[in-house]
Amino acid sequence: MVGSEAACGSLVLVGCGKMGTAMLRGWITNGAAAHLLVVEPEGTPPGFPSDAPVEWHTAPDTLPGELIPDAVVFAVKPQVVDAVLPLYRHWVRPETVFVSIVAGKTLTGFTRLLGGGALVHTKTNTPAAIGRAITVACASPLVTQAQRRLCDRLLAAIGESTWVEEEGLLDAVTAVSGSGPAYVFLLIEALARAGEAEGLPPDLALRLARSTVAGSGELARVSEEHPATLRQNVTSPGGTTRAALDVLMAADGLEQLIRRAVTAAAARSRELAS
């Protein structure tokens, strides 16, 4: 149950698209819950094991009437969340924590649609598909410490997680890590195109760009050194890397461009919040 540091009792997943499926696979692998139930109108996702220990439902009205879940995780599309959340109001009670990975819905918005309850607003990103997400969570006042620990165990299925106490910070989180994968993919594209412009065959240029970004990211992740130190370690005075960094670190270079991009994304996140 919620107070246990092991698997929780009953866990309901609402929505089983790409993100929901990634979480579900992790929960099954890690034995996250004794009883896993999924509500997905489209049914079992293609390629999902038919013998998986999951109870599938296409609508909430087919869920067991006596069920009192430890956690309900919403992974539906933002355009349907307003219609979906009120269907689960009958579970608003101290024993159940509601966790949302849906974009564009604040704790105030959750409260309005659910009528109260222990609510957790999270921001995650697409590397969840390979278990390498970084998720940031913010809890409403009714969420207990035991429920926070339960959320940590559930979010561990898709990667790392951490908490903030100020919900307004989630807009910046969205701008940095939520939208961040797109910035990295663009960097790979740009680096590959630049390699092509210098005469590399397209397939080799893309391979070099993709592997360089992936390898450097992993080095930054596992190293105890700050990224600035790692950068300095590969930059010889008067060398080729220094010549490139003189361009990237100019007054109107990469850092200022990234700062403007993150500011724009954070502003848009604030506009979309409800």
N, C-alpha and C positions, 0 to 999 in steps of 0.2 A: 504493500500500500504506500501512500504518499510518505509516511514517516519512515519507511524502510530505505536503506541505502542500496538495496539490491533492486531487482525488477519491481516495477509498479504492478498494481493489480490489473485494472482495465484501462486501455488507452484507445481513444477514438481519433482517427485521422479523417478529416473532412476535406476531400479533394485529393486526387492521386494522379496529378500531372507529373511533369519531370521532377520538380522539387519534392513533391509528396512521395513519389516512387523512390527517389534517392534516400529519403528519410526512412521509409518503410523497409527497404532492403537492409539498411544499417540496423534498425531495431530488431529485425528478425535475426541477423547475424549475431548481434550482441545480447540477445535474450532480454530486450528492454522491458517487456511486459508479459505477464502471464496470459493476458487475453487481449488480442489485437483485433480491432474492428475498423473497417474502412467504409466510408460513405462516398461513392463515386458513381454519378449517373451513367457514365459510359461503361461501367463494369470493370473487370480486371484489365489492367494495362497489357498491351501486346508484349509477349515474351516473358510475362511474369509467371513464375512456377505455379502450376495448378495445385501442387500439394503443399504450398506455403501455409504455415499456421495462422491464417488470417480469415476472419469472418467478413464476407463482402456484402454490402448493401447498396442499392441504387438510390435510396431515399431515406431520410432520417425516420420516417414513420414506420419503418420495418425493423428498427433497432429494438432490442428487448426492453419491454416496459419497466422492468425492475432494475435495469442497469443504472449504476451510479459510478461513472468513470473517475479515475484519479486525474486524468488529463484529457483535454480535447484540443487537438491541434488543427488549426485552420490553414489549409494550403490551397485555397480556391483562387480563381482569377479575380483581380480587383473589381471588375465590372459587375460581378454577381455577389460580392460580399455583403452588400446592404440587404439583399433578399435572403441570404443564407443564414447569417448570424442569429436573427430572431427565432429561427426554428429550434435553437438549442437553449432558449431561455429557461426551460424547465430544469436544467442542470445547474443553474446558478445557486451554488451552496458552498459552504466553507471547504468541503472535501474535494472539490473539483477546481483545477486550475485550467484556464483557457489560454492557449498559446497561439499567437498569430504570426505567420511569416508573410502575410499579405501586405503589399505595398499600399501606401496612401491612406492608412487608417490609424488614427491616434488612439490613445487610451480613452480619451473623451468620446471619440467615435464608437469605440468598442462598448463603452458603458451605455451609451445611448441605444445601441442596437440590442445589447444583451440584457440591459436593465441592472447591471452591477456585476459583482463577482470578483474573483481573483483573476486578474488579467495580466498577461505578459505580451508586450509589443516587441517584436524582434525585427532586425534587418540582417539578411544573409546575402550570399552571392552565389553565382553559378558554379564555382568549383565544388559546390555541394555534390554535383553529379559524380565526382571522383573521390568524395570524402575529404576534400581539402578546403571546405568553406571556412570563412571567418564570420561568426554571427555575434551581433551585439544585441543585448536584451535590456529592456526596461520594464520594471514591475509596478503594478498599482499597489496602493497601501495594504490591500487585503491579502497579498501574496505572502505566505509564510516562508521562513528560511528553509524548511523541509521541501516546500514546493519549488523554491529556487534550485535546490540541489537536484530535484527531479528533472527540472528543465535542463540543467547542465547535462544530465545523463542522456536525455532525449536528443539534445543538440549535438552531443558527441558523436552521434551516428553520421553526421555530415561534416565534421571537422572540429575546429576550435570554437570556443564561445567565451564571452566576457560580458560584464554588466555595466551600465551607466545608471546613475540615479536621476539625471536630468533628461527628460524625454526630448527636449529640443535639440540635444546633441545628435539624435538619430538622423537629422537632415544632413549633417556633415558626414556621418557614417555612410549614408547612402551615396553621397558625392565621392567619397574616397574608396570605399570597398564595394559598395553595391554596384556602382557604375564603373568602378575601377577596372574590372576585367576587359571592358570595351576599350579602355585606354591602352591596355597592354596589347590587346589584339591589333589595335591600330599601329602600335609601335612595331610589331612584327611585320605587318604589311609594309610600313614605310621603310623599314630597314631592308626588307627583301627587294623592294623597288629600287632603293638606292644602290644595292648590290648589282642589280640588273643593269642600271645606268653605267656602272663601272665595268661592264662586260661579262658578268657572271651569267651562266645559263639560269633561266628562271627557277627550275626545280632545285638547283644547288643553292641559289640565293635564298629561297624560301626555307630550305632545310637548315642552312646556317643561321638564319634569323630566328627561326622557331627554337632550335636547340640552344642557341646562345641566350635568349631571353629565359627559357625554361631553366637552364643550368644556373644562370646568374641568380634567378629568383630563389632557387633551392639553396644556393650558397648563402644568400642573404638571410634565408629563413633559419638555417641551422647554425650559422656563425654567431659567435658571441660579440664579434666586432660590429661597430656601427657601419651602416652603408657608406658613410662618408670615408671611413677608413678603408673599406674594401675598394672604393673607387680610387683612392690615392695609391693603393697597393699596385694597381695595374696602370698607373699613369707615370711614365718616365719623363723627366724634364726634356723638352725639345723633341719628344717622340711623336709617333703617329696618334696615340690616344690623346695626348695634350693638344695636338692640332685640332682634333675633332671637338674636344671639350671647350676649347676657346670659342667655338661657334655656339655650342649648346648652352654655355654658361654666360653668354653675353647678356647685356642689360635687357634685351628683348628676346631672350632665348627660352629654353625649354622650361625652366622653373617658373618664369612669369606666365608662360602659356598654360602650364598645368594649373597654376593658381587661379587663373581666370576660368579655366574649365571647371574646376571644383566649385568655385563660387557660383557659377551659372547652374550647375547641377543641384547644389544645396538650395539655391533660391527657388528652383523649379519644384524641388521636394516640398518646400514650405507651402508653395502655392497649391499643391495637390493634396496636402494633408487635410483630413476631416475627422 
